[in-house]
Amino acid sequence: MNTYENSRKTLEKIRQEFGCKGDIIFRTAMQYVVECGQTVFKDEEWVKSQLERIDAKHDAAEAEGKNLYVGRRIEKACYECAAKIAPVETYHLLIYIQKELWVGHEG
């Protein structure tokens, strides 16, 4: 049986794998999964097509001498991370977001 603790450990491993200052990749990937749905990110062909789309967009920008705001590696990492998060049980994702992802508010 998959318990929340197992899911939490899985998510922490993914978080470490894509870790960077402020967990920006992990947090963005989590947002992608919540907004687009887990089913979409479980579809390997769809994820592959999105990674190819990102490459094409960056290749076109580079050919024109332009720099995009978000770099290719970071953009692709967000999708790859989301694909790894997607298989975790939905209820466990929601618990993890509630318990483990601090959302700061200033002001």
N, C-alpha and C positions, 0 to 999 in steps of 0.2 A: 504494500500500500504506500502510495506517495503521500508523505506527510508534509506539512508546511516547513518543517525543519529541513527536510531534504531539498525542497524547492528553494528555501533561503540559501542553503549552501551552494546550490547550482547558480543562483543569481549572483552571489558574492564572488564565485569563481569567474563568471562572465564579467562582472564589474572590475575585477582585478586585471583580467586579460585586456580590457579596453580602457584601463585606467589612465586618467590624465587629470590635470589640475581642474578641480571643480566637477569632476565626473561628467563633463559635458557630452561625451560620446554616449555613455551609458544612459544618462538622463534623456538625451535626445532620442535614443533608440527606444526607450521605454515610452516616450511620448508617441513615437511612430506606431508602436504596437497598440497603444490605447486608441489613437485616432483612426488608424487604418484597419485594425483588427488583427487578431492572432492568425486567423485563417489565411489571410493574404501573405503574411510573412512565413507561413509554413509551406507555401508554394515555391519550391526551389526554382522553377522556371521563371516565375514572376520576379523573384529576387534577382536572378541572373539577368533578366531583361532590364531591370532598374540599374544594375551595375554597369551594363553595357551602355545604357542611356547616359549615365554620369560620365563615362569615358568619352562618349561622342560629344557631349556638351563641352567638356574640358578640352578635347582635341580641337574643336571648332574655335573655341576662345583663344587657345594658344596659337592657332594658325593665323588669327587676326591680331596677334600681339596683345591680347587682353588678359588681365588677371581677374579671375572670379573671386568673390568675397570669401567663399568657403572653398578650401583646397580639396582637390580630388581625393586624397587619402582620408581626410576626415569625413567627407561626405560618404564615401564608400564604407568606411568603418561603422558609421551610424546604421547603415542598412545591414551590414554583416552582423553587427551586435543585435539588432532587432530580430534577425532570423534565428539567432541563438536563444533569445528570450522567449520567442513565440511558443515553443512547446511546453513551457511551464503552465501548470493549471491556472486558469483564469482567476479563480478565487484566491489562490496563493499569490498571484501577481498583485491583486488588489490589497491583500494584507501586507505584502512587502512594501508597496507604495506608501501605505498608511503608516507602517511602523518604522521602516528603514530609510526612506527617502525624505530627508528634511527639506521642506520647501520654505525658503526664507522670504520674509516680507519686510521691506524697509519703508519707513515713511509713516 
